[in-house]
C-alpha cells in the first residue's frame, strides 16, 4: 500500500481492495480548506472467493499497521466502514472544487465525518465553532451574517426530512390515510433499529409528525413508499423540488437521510429552510417537544431530538437535527434573536451536544452586537 506526505503531515490514506487511491485532493484541501466538494457513488462487488477474502483481510491488516504508525499525525485518517447492505459495499467519491474544475476524486469509506477527513475543521473562525460548516443568514434580506465553508458539499443526514415533508404535503395525499410499516421500510443502509415495529399502522399525519420531531426513520420510509409511483418516484420528486428551489449542489438518494449520498451545502440548505418555513405543519411538528402515537398494538411516546426545543429558552420557528458518521452532528433552524428572524445551518459538528453549543455561541455573538445589519422579524415572510 502506498502513502504520500502532505503539507500538514500524513495525507489521507484511502485504500481500495487492491491499490491505494490518489490523495491529490487532500493535498489541495490543506491549502484551501473552505473549497466545495461534490459526491458521486460507485458500487464495489462483493467478495467472490476465499482467495479474494484473504486478500481483503491482508489489506485491512495493512491499514491497521499504517494507522498505528500514524497515530500522532495531525491529518485525519479515514477507515473502512460497515457495508450499506449485507450483499454489497458502497464507496462514496467526494470531489474537491467546483463542478467545472475537474479536480481529482477521492474514494472514501469513513467511520469519521467527511469534513474531518478533508480538513474542514481546521478552518479558523472567530467564534471557535466545532462545526466544520456554519452559515447564518438574515431570513428577510438574505444578508449573510456568518459564513464558514458554506460551499462545501456535505452529507446532511436527517436534515433530509424537511424535503421529505415538503414532498409529502405537496402531494395533497389525505393526512388521515392509514399507513402500515412493512419489511421494505427496514434500514438496510446503516442497519439501525426503530420503535415502529413491522406491522405498525399510523395515519400519514402521525408518520409525518414523528419523522419531523423525533426523526423516526421508518416513518419517513413508509411515507415515501405510499407515494404515487412508490419510493423511486418519491425520491425523484425530492430532487425535482430541490432543483425548483435552486439547490444546485443538492442530491437525495433516500427519504430519511441515512444514505451518505444525500448531500447539500450550507447555502442550499438555507433555501430549503426558507421553503419549509412556508408550511405551517412543518413548523408545528418540527418544534413540538413530545408526541404520542398508537400503532394498533401499543402507544409510543416520542420526544424531540433538539435540546434547544426542550429548554424553552429559544424562540424556534422550525428546526431539524441529523446524524450519521459521514455527516457528523448537524442542525438547521429558523429562530428569533432579539426580535430578528435568523436562519442557521450547522453541519459536521463533533461531540454530541456541540451543535447546540455552536448555536448558543452564534446567538451570544448576535446579542453582543457581532452583527450590526439585521432586519426586524416584523418583515418575516411565511404562512
C-alpha positions in Angstrom: 0.0 0.0 0.0 1.3 3.4 -1.0 1.3 6.6 1.1 2.1 10.2 0.3 3.2 13.1 2.6 1.1 16.3 2.6 1.9 19.7 3.8 0.1 19.1 7.0 1.7 15.7 7.8 0.4 12.4 6.6 -2.2 12.8 3.8 -5.4 10.8 3.9 -4.7 7.1 3.5 -7.6 5.8 1.4 -7.4 2.2 0.4 -9.4 0.2 -2.1 -9.4 -3.6 -2.3 -6.2 -3.7 -4.4 -4.5 -0.3 -4.6 -4.1 2.9 -2.6 -6.2 5.8 -4.1 -4.7 9.1 -5.1 -4.6 11.7 -2.3 -4.3 14.6 -4.7 -7.5 16.2 -3.4 -6.4 16.0 0.2 -3.2 17.9 -0.6 -5.3 20.7 -2.2 -7.6 20.8 0.9 -4.6 21.5 3.1 -4.1 24.7 1.2 -7.7 25.6 0.8 -9.9 24.0 3.4 -13.0 26.0 2.6 -13.3 24.6 -1.0 -16.5 22.8 -2.1 -17.0 19.1 -2.5 -19.3 17.1 -4.8 -20.3 13.5 -4.4 -21.0 10.5 -6.6 -21.0 6.8 -5.9 -19.8 3.5 -7.2 -20.6 0.0 -6.0 -17.7 -2.4 -5.4 -18.8 -6.0 -6.0 -18.9 -8.5 -3.0 -16.1 -11.0 -2.5 -16.4 -13.9 -4.8 -13.9 -16.3 -3.5 -11.9 -17.3 -0.4 -8.8 -16.1 -2.1 -10.2 -12.6 -2.5 -11.4 -12.7 1.1 -7.9 -13.4 2.3 -6.7 -10.5 0.2 -9.2 -8.1 1.7 -8.1 -9.3 5.2 -4.5 -8.6 4.3 -5.4 -5.1 3.1 -7.2 -4.4 6.4 -4.2 -5.7 8.3 -2.0 -3.3 6.4 -4.4 -0.4 7.2 -4.3 -1.2 10.9 -0.5 -1.2 10.8 -0.4 2.1 8.9 -2.8 3.6 11.4 -0.6 2.6 14.3 2.4 4.2 12.6 0.4 7.4 12.1 -1.4 7.7 15.4 0.3 11.0 16.2 -0.1 12.5 12.7 -2.3 15.7 12.7 -4.2 14.8 9.5 -7.4 12.8 9.6 -7.2 9.0 8.8 -10.4 7.6 7.4 -11.0 3.9 7.8 -13.2 1.3 6.3 -16.8 1.3 7.5 -19.7 -1.1 7.6 -21.4 -2.1 4.3 -24.6 -0.5 3.2 -26.2 -3.9 2.8 -25.1 -7.4 3.6 -24.6 -8.2 -0.1 -22.6 -5.2 -1.4 -20.1 -2.5 -0.4 -20.7 1.1 -1.3 -17.9 3.6 -1.8 -18.6 7.3 -2.0 -16.4 9.5 -4.1 -16.0 13.1 -2.9 -14.5 15.5 -5.4 -13.0 18.8 -4.3 -13.7 22.0 -6.0 -16.5 23.4 -8.2 -18.0 21.1 -10.7 -16.2 22.7 -13.6 -12.7 22.4 -12.2 -12.2 18.7 -12.8 -10.3 18.1 -9.6 -9.3 14.6 -8.7 -11.7 12.3 -6.8 -11.0 10.6 -3.5 -12.7 7.3 -2.6 -13.8 7.5 1.0 -15.5 4.9 3.2 -15.5 6.7 6.6 -16.0 6.0 10.2 -15.5 9.7 10.8 -17.1 12.6 9.1 -16.3 13.8 5.6 -15.5 17.3 7.0 -12.9 15.8 9.3 -11.3 13.7 6.5 -11.0 16.8 4.3 -9.6 19.1 7.0 -12.6 21.4 7.1 -12.4 21.5 10.9 -9.1 23.3 10.5 -10.8 26.3 9.0 -10.4 29.1 11.6 -13.4 31.2 12.6 -13.9 34.0 15.1 -16.4 32.1 17.2 -14.3 28.9 17.5 -17.2 26.8 16.4 -17.0 23.0 16.5 -19.0 22.7 13.3 -17.0 22.5 10.1 -19.8 24.2 8.2 -21.7 27.2 9.6 -24.0 29.5 7.7 -26.1 32.3 9.3 -28.4 34.4 7.2 -31.0 37.1 7.8 -34.2 35.4 6.8 -35.8 38.5 5.3 -33.0 40.2 3.4 -30.8 37.1 2.9 -27.8 39.0 4.1 -25.0 36.7 5.1 -24.1 37.2 8.7 -21.7 34.4 9.2 -20.0 32.0 6.7 -17.8 29.1 7.3 -17.3 26.6 4.4 -20.8 27.3 3.2 -20.0 25.9 -0.3 -18.7 22.5 0.9 -21.0 19.7 -0.4 -21.6 17.5 2.6 -23.8 14.6 3.7 -26.8 16.1 5.6 -28.3 13.1 7.4 -31.8 13.6 8.7 -32.0 17.2 7.7 -33.2 15.4 4.6 -36.6 15.0 6.3 -37.5 18.7 5.7 -37.5 17.9 2.0 -39.3 14.7 2.6 -42.1 16.5 4.5 -42.5 19.1 1.7 -42.9 16.4 -0.9 -45.5 14.6 1.2 -47.5 17.8 1.8 -47.2 18.8 -1.9 -48.7 15.5 -2.9 -52.0 16.5 -1.2 -52.5 12.9 -0.1 -55.0 12.6 2.8 -53.3 13.0 6.1 -55.9 10.7 7.7 -54.9 7.8 5.4 -53.6 4.8 7.4 -50.0 3.7 6.5 -48.5 0.4 7.5 -44.9 -0.3 8.2 -43.5 -3.3 6.3 -40.2 -5.1 5.8 -39.5 -2.7 2.9 -39.1 0.1 5.5 -36.3 -1.5 7.4 -33.0 0.3 7.3 -30.6 -1.7 5.1 -28.1 1.2 4.8 -27.0 1.7 8.4 -28.9 -1.3 9.9 -30.4 0.9 12.5 -33.4 -0.1 14.6 -36.8 1.6 15.1 -39.5 1.8 17.7 -42.0 1.3 14.9 -42.2 -2.5 14.5 -43.2 -4.1 11.2 -47.0 -4.2 11.2 -47.4 -0.8 13.0 -50.2 1.3 11.5 -50.4 5.1 11.8 -52.0 7.9 9.9 -50.0 9.8 7.4 -50.2 12.8 9.7 -48.8 10.9 12.7 -46.0 9.5 10.5 -45.1 13.0 9.4 -45.2 14.3 12.9 -42.7 11.8 14.4 -40.5 11.9 11.4 -40.0 15.6 11.8 -40.0 15.9 15.6 -38.3 12.6 16.6 -36.5 11.8 13.3 -38.2 8.4 13.0 -36.6 6.8 10.0 -39.2 4.1 9.4 -41.9 6.8 9.3 -40.1 8.6 6.6 -39.5 5.3 4.7 -43.2 4.4 5.0 -44.3 7.8 3.8 -42.2 7.5 0.7 -43.5 4.0 -0.2 -47.1 5.3 -0.2 -46.3 8.0 -2.7 -47.8 7.5 -6.2 -45.2 5.5 -8.1 -43.6 4.3 -4.9 -40.2 5.2 -3.3 -38.3 5.8 -6.5 -40.9 8.3 -7.6 -40.8 10.0 -4.2 -37.0 10.4 -4.3 -37.3 11.8 -7.8 -39.8 14.3 -6.5 -37.4 15.3 -3.7 -34.7 16.0 -6.3 -37.1 17.9 -8.5 -38.2 20.0 -5.6 -34.6 20.8 -4.8 -34.0 21.8 -8.4 -37.0 24.1 -8.4 -35.7 25.8 -5.3 -32.3 26.5 -6.9 -30.5 24.0 -4.7 -27.9 23.2 -7.4 -25.5 21.3 -5.2 -28.1 19.1 -3.5 -28.9 15.5 -4.2 -31.1 12.9 -2.5 -30.9 9.1 -2.6 -33.1 8.2 0.5 -36.1 9.8 2.1 -34.7 9.5 5.6 -31.2 10.8 5.3 -29.5 7.5 6.3 -27.6 7.5 3.0 -24.3 9.4 2.9 -25.2 10.3 -0.7 -27.9 12.7 0.5 -25.7 15.8 0.1 -26.1 19.6 0.1 -24.3 22.8 1.1 -24.9 25.4 3.7 -26.1 27.8 1.0 -28.6 25.3 -0.4 -29.9 24.4 3.0 -30.8 28.0 3.7 -33.1 27.8 0.7 -34.6 24.6 2.0 -35.2 26.0 5.4 -37.0 29.1 4.0 -39.1 26.9 1.7 -40.1 24.5 4.5 -40.9 27.5 6.7 -43.9 28.2 4.4 -45.6 25.0 5.6 -47.4 25.5 8.9 -47.4 21.8 9.7 -43.7 21.5 9.2 -43.2 24.5 11.6 -45.5 23.0 14.1 -44.4 19.3 14.0 -40.6 20.1 13.9 -40.8 22.3 17.0 -43.1 20.1 19.2 -41.4 18.8 22.3 -43.3 15.5 22.6 -46.0 13.4 20.9 -47.7 10.0 21.4 -48.9 7.7 18.7 -50.9 4.4 18.8 -49.6 1.8 16.4 -52.6 -0.5 16.7 -50.6 -2.6 19.1 -49.2 -0.1 21.7 -48.8 3.5 22.5 -45.3 5.0 21.9 -44.2 8.3 23.4 -41.7 10.3 21.3 -39.6 13.3 22.2 -37.8 16.0 20.2 -34.2 15.4 19.1 -33.4 19.0 19.6 -32.2 20.0 23.1 -32.9 23.7 22.3 -36.6 23.0 21.8 -36.7 21.1 25.2 -35.0 24.0 27.0 -37.7 26.6 26.1 -35.0 29.3 26.1 -35.1 29.8 22.3 -37.9 31.1 20.0 -37.6 28.5 17.3 -39.9 28.6 14.3 -38.5 25.5 12.5 -35.7 23.0 13.1 -34.3 19.7 12.2 -31.3 17.7 13.5 -29.4 14.9 11.9 -26.5 12.5 12.4 -24.7 9.7 10.6 -21.0 9.1 10.8 -20.2 10.7 7.5 -22.2 13.8 8.3 -21.3 14.4 11.9 -23.8 16.2 14.2 -26.0 18.5 12.1 -28.8 21.0 12.7 -30.7 23.7 10.8 -33.3 26.1 12.3 -35.2 29.3 11.9 -35.1 31.3 15.1 -35.8 34.7 16.5 -33.0 36.5 18.3 -33.7 40.0 19.7 -36.8 40.3 17.6 -34.9 39.3 14.4 -35.5 36.4 12.1 -32.4 34.3 11.6 -31.7 31.1 9.6 -28.8 28.9 11.0 -27.2 25.9 9.3 -24.6 23.9 11.3 -23.1 20.8 9.6 -20.5 18.2 10.8 -20.1 19.2 14.4 -18.1 16.9 16.5 -19.4 16.0 20.0 -23.0 15.0 20.9 -24.0 18.5 22.1 -21.6 20.6 20.2 -24.1 21.7 17.5 -26.3 23.2 20.3 -23.3 24.8 21.8 -22.4 26.3 18.4 -25.9 27.7 18.1 -25.6 29.3 21.5 -22.2 30.9 20.5 -23.9 32.4 17.4 -26.8 33.7 19.5 -24.4 35.3 22.0 -22.4 36.8 19.2 -25.5 38.4 17.8 -26.7 39.5 21.2 -23.4 41.2 21.9 -23.5 43.2 18.7 -21.4 40.9 16.5 -23.9 41.7 13.7 -25.0 45.2 13.1 -27.2 44.9 10.0 -30.0 42.6 10.8 -33.6 43.5 9.9 -36.7 43.2 12.2 -38.7 40.0 12.4 -41.7 42.1 11.6 -40.8 41.7 7.9 -40.6 37.9 8.1 -42.4 36.2 5.3 -44.4 33.0 5.8 -47.8 31.5 6.1 
